[in-house]
Every structure is written in structure tokens, then in C-alpha cells.
């Protein structure tokens, strides 16, 4: 059984991964299909250097893995359940956003 500290650490890592819009775009792309960095950079319209930095962060968080393919590397989600979790989280956030009760959210930046 996992300890509460381990659960919190795992959720915090996932939160850090989602804290950047580019990393969110990368995760959403990888949830649809594994990809090579050059293809991802082109698809997301970002530089390879910038993509590389974000992929390193996602690898360090344990959310994506690099799979060697000869002289190339393919990136994919570390576990297929992460793709399902992203879909569920996105659906829940969009549902909650539609019923947002905090009228001052945009001014306060709280939600």
C-alpha cells in the first residue's frame, strides 16, 4: 500500500507537469500517439530545443519515457492510464469551468 507522502509526491509531480501549457500540449499529443521529437516539434510549432527541455522535465517527472528506435528516440506516455487520466481530468475541468462559481476568478487569479 502506498503511503500518503508517496501519493502526494506523485500528484505533485503530475501537477508540475501540467503547470506549463506547452507540457500540456505535449502530453495531449502523446496521449493520442507516440512520436519522435522532430515530429512533435513540428506538430506543436515549437523549437526542438524548447521541446527537448520540456520532454526532459516530463521524463524527470516519470510521465513520459524515451524508447530507443535504432538511432532515433520515440517518446510516449510512461503508462497508458495517463492518457485516460488526462482525458478524465480535462473533462472534469471543463465541466466545472462551465459552472464556475467564483465570479472574481479572473481578477483574483485564484481559479
C-alpha positions as protocol buffer text, in pm:
chain_id: "A"
residue {
  index: 1
  type: UNK
  ca { x: 0 y: 0 z: 0 }
}
residue {
  index: 2
  type: UNK
  ca { x: 129 y: 346 z: -86 }
}
residue {
  index: 3
  type: UNK
  ca { x: 189 y: 598 z: 187 }
}
residue {
  index: 4
  type: UNK
  ca { x: 19 y: 934 z: 188 }
}
residue {
  index: 5
  type: UNK
  ca { x: 357 y: 1102 z: 128 }
}
residue {
  index: 6
  type: UNK
  ca { x: 409 y: 890 z: -184 }
}
residue {
  index: 7
  type: UNK
  ca { x: 59 y: 975 z: -309 }
}
residue {
  index: 8
  type: UNK
  ca { x: 118 y: 1345 z: -252 }
}
residue {
  index: 9
  type: UNK
  ca { x: 456 y: 1330 z: -427 }
}
residue {
  index: 10
  type: UNK
  ca { x: 304 y: 1156 z: -730 }
}
residue {
  index: 11
  type: UNK
  ca { x: 23 y: 1410 z: -756 }
}
residue {
  index: 12
  type: UNK
  ca { x: 268 y: 1699 z: -713 }
}
residue {
  index: 13
  type: UNK
  ca { x: 485 y: 1562 z: -997 }
}
residue {
  index: 14
  type: UNK
  ca { x: 178 y: 1535 z: -1219 }
}
residue {
  index: 15
  type: UNK
  ca { x: 78 y: 1890 z: -1121 }
}
residue {
  index: 16
  type: UNK
  ca { x: 424 y: 2023 z: -1213 }
}
residue {
  index: 17
  type: UNK
  ca { x: 396 y: 1852 z: -1549 }
}
residue {
  index: 18
  type: UNK
  ca { x: 58 y: 2015 z: -1613 }
}
residue {
  index: 19
  type: UNK
  ca { x: 168 y: 2356 z: -1486 }
}
residue {
  index: 20
  type: UNK
  ca { x: 303 y: 2460 z: -1826 }
}
residue {
  index: 21
  type: UNK
  ca { x: 81 y: 2495 z: -2135 }
}
residue {
  index: 22
  type: UNK
  ca { x: 350 y: 2353 z: -2365 }
}
residue {
  index: 23
  type: UNK
  ca { x: 387 y: 2044 z: -2148 }
}
residue {
  index: 24
  type: UNK
  ca { x: 8 y: 2006 z: -2153 }
}
residue {
  index: 25
  type: UNK
  ca { x: 15 y: 2020 z: -2533 }
}
residue {
  index: 26
  type: UNK
  ca { x: 293 y: 1760 z: -2541 }
}
residue {
  index: 27
  type: UNK
  ca { x: 102 y: 1528 z: -2310 }
}
residue {
  index: 28
  type: UNK
  ca { x: -217 y: 1563 z: -2509 }
}
residue {
  index: 29
  type: UNK
  ca { x: -29 y: 1487 z: -2831 }
}
residue {
  index: 30
  type: UNK
  ca { x: 142 y: 1184 z: -2677 }
}
residue {
  index: 31
  type: UNK
  ca { x: -187 y: 1060 z: -2535 }
}
residue {
  index: 32
  type: UNK
  ca { x: -303 y: 1021 z: -2896 }
}
residue {
  index: 33
  type: UNK
  ca { x: 16 y: 858 z: -3031 }
}
residue {
  index: 34
  type: UNK
  ca { x: 384 y: 814 z: -2951 }
}
residue {
  index: 35
  type: UNK
  ca { x: 607 y: 1048 z: -3151 }
}
residue {
  index: 36
  type: UNK
  ca { x: 962 y: 1138 z: -3239 }
}
residue {
  index: 37
  type: UNK
  ca { x: 1089 y: 1476 z: -3111 }
}
residue {
  index: 38
  type: UNK
  ca { x: 1126 y: 1628 z: -3459 }
}
residue {
  index: 39
  type: UNK
  ca { x: 767 y: 1537 z: -3544 }
}
residue {
  index: 40
  type: UNK
  ca { x: 639 y: 1669 z: -3210 }
}
residue {
  index: 41
  type: UNK
  ca { x: 825 y: 1997 z: -3252 }
}
residue {
  index: 42
  type: UNK
  ca { x: 674 y: 2043 z: -3596 }
}
residue {
  index: 43
  type: UNK
  ca { x: 324 y: 1943 z: -3483 }
}
residue {
  index: 44
  type: UNK
  ca { x: 333 y: 2179 z: -3183 }
}
residue {
  index: 45
  type: UNK
  ca { x: 516 y: 2453 z: -3376 }
}
residue {
  index: 46
  type: UNK
  ca { x: 792 y: 2496 z: -3119 }
}
residue {
  index: 47
  type: UNK
  ca { x: 1170 y: 2475 z: -3147 }
}
residue {
  index: 48
  type: UNK
  ca { x: 1341 y: 2143 z: -3092 }
}
residue {
  index: 49
  type: UNK
  ca { x: 1544 y: 2297 z: -2810 }
}
residue {
  index: 50
  type: UNK
  ca { x: 1234 y: 2414 z: -2629 }
}
residue {
  index: 51
  type: UNK
  ca { x: 1067 y: 2077 z: -2683 }
}
residue {
  index: 52
  type: UNK
  ca { x: 1376 y: 1897 z: -2555 }
}
residue {
  index: 53
  type: UNK
  ca { x: 1369 y: 2096 z: -2230 }
}
residue {
  index: 54
  type: UNK
  ca { x: 1002 y: 2015 z: -2174 }
}
residue {
  index: 55
  type: UNK
  ca { x: 1050 y: 1647 z: -2259 }
}
residue {
  index: 56
  type: UNK
  ca { x: 1334 y: 1632 z: -2005 }
}
residue {
  index: 57
  type: UNK
  ca { x: 1102 y: 1774 z: -1740 }
}
residue {
  index: 58
  type: UNK
  ca { x: 831 y: 1520 z: -1827 }
}
residue {
  index: 59
  type: UNK
  ca { x: 1087 y: 1237 z: -1819 }
}
residue {
  index: 60
  type: UNK
  ca { x: 1216 y: 1355 z: -1480 }
}
residue {
  index: 61
  type: UNK
  ca { x: 857 y: 1358 z: -1352 }
}
residue {
  index: 62
  type: UNK
  ca { x: 822 y: 998 z: -1471 }
}
residue {
  index: 63
  type: UNK
  ca { x: 531 y: 1080 z: -1701 }
}
residue {
  index: 64
  type: UNK
  ca { x: 692 y: 1011 z: -2038 }
}
residue {
  index: 65
  type: UNK
  ca { x: 959 y: 765 z: -2147 }
}
residue {
  index: 66
  type: UNK
  ca { x: 1210 y: 772 z: -2430 }
}
residue {
  index: 67
  type: UNK
  ca { x: 1209 y: 450 z: -2633 }
}
residue {
  index: 68
  type: UNK
  ca { x: 1519 y: 394 z: -2847 }
}
residue {
  index: 69
  type: UNK
  ca { x: 1449 y: 303 z: -3210 }
}
residue {
  index: 70
  type: UNK
  ca { x: 1783 y: 246 z: -3375 }
}
residue {
  index: 71
  type: UNK
  ca { x: 1945 y: 589 z: -3399 }
}
residue {
  index: 72
  type: UNK
  ca { x: 1620 y: 770 z: -3313 }
}
residue {
  index: 73
  type: UNK
  ca { x: 1417 y: 804 z: -2996 }
}
residue {
  index: 74
  type: UNK
  ca { x: 1039 y: 787 z: -2972 }
}
residue {
  index: 75
  type: UNK
  ca { x: 853 y: 944 z: -2681 }
}
residue {
  index: 76
  type: UNK
  ca { x: 539 y: 801 z: -2528 }
}
residue {
  index: 77
  type: UNK
  ca { x: 342 y: 820 z: -2205 }
}
residue {
  index: 78
  type: UNK
  ca { x: 502 y: 609 z: -1933 }
}
residue {
  index: 79
  type: UNK
  ca { x: 172 y: 429 z: -1876 }
}
residue {
  index: 80
  type: UNK
  ca { x: -139 y: 418 z: -2098 }
}
residue {
  index: 81
  type: UNK
  ca { x: -353 y: 501 z: -1793 }
}
residue {
  index: 82
  type: UNK
  ca { x: -203 y: 851 z: -1800 }
}
residue {
  index: 83
  type: UNK
  ca { x: -382 y: 915 z: -2130 }
}
residue {
  index: 84
  type: UNK
  ca { x: -711 y: 810 z: -1972 }
}
residue {
  index: 85
  type: UNK
  ca { x: -636 y: 1025 z: -1667 }
}
residue {
  index: 86
  type: UNK
  ca { x: -570 y: 1327 z: -1890 }
}
residue {
  index: 87
  type: UNK
  ca { x: -899 y: 1273 z: -2072 }
}
residue {
  index: 88
  type: UNK
  ca { x: -1088 y: 1236 z: -1742 }
}
residue {
  index: 89
  type: UNK
  ca { x: -918 y: 1539 z: -1589 }
}
residue {
  index: 90
  type: UNK
  ca { x: -982 y: 1753 z: -1895 }
}
residue {
  index: 91
  type: UNK
  ca { x: -1348 y: 1652 z: -1899 }
}
residue {
  index: 92
  type: UNK
  ca { x: -1390 y: 1724 z: -1528 }
}
residue {
  index: 93
  type: UNK
  ca { x: -1217 y: 2063 z: -1550 }
}
residue {
  index: 94
  type: UNK
  ca { x: -1427 y: 2167 z: -1849 }
}
residue {
  index: 95
  type: UNK
  ca { x: -1745 y: 2059 z: -1668 }
}
residue {
  index: 96
  type: UNK
  ca { x: -1651 y: 2252 z: -1354 }
}
residue {
  index: 97
  type: UNK
  ca { x: -1545 y: 2557 z: -1556 }
}
residue {
  index: 98
  type: UNK
  ca { x: -1892 y: 2574 z: -1710 }
}
residue {
  index: 99
  type: UNK
  ca { x: -2039 y: 2602 z: -1359 }
}
residue {
  index: 100
  type: UNK
  ca { x: -1765 y: 2826 z: -1220 }
}
residue {
  index: 101
  type: UNK
  ca { x: -1900 y: 2991 z: -907 }
}
residue {
  index: 102
  type: UNK
  ca { x: -1608 y: 3221 z: -831 }
}
residue {
  index: 103
  type: UNK
  ca { x: -1724 y: 3539 z: -1000 }
}
residue {
  index: 104
  type: UNK
  ca { x: -1396 y: 3720 z: -935 }
}
residue {
  index: 105
  type: UNK
  ca { x: -1168 y: 3439 z: -1056 }
}
residue {
  index: 106
  type: UNK
  ca { x: -1024 y: 3641 z: -1345 }
}
residue {
  index: 107
  type: UNK
  ca { x: -935 y: 3935 z: -1120 }
}
residue {
  index: 108
  type: UNK
  ca { x: -807 y: 3726 z: -830 }
}
residue {
  index: 109
  type: UNK
  ca { x: -632 y: 3465 z: -1043 }
}
residue {
  index: 110
  type: UNK
  ca { x: -747 y: 3200 z: -798 }
}
residue {
  index: 111
  type: UNK
  ca { x: -914 y: 2951 z: -1027 }
}
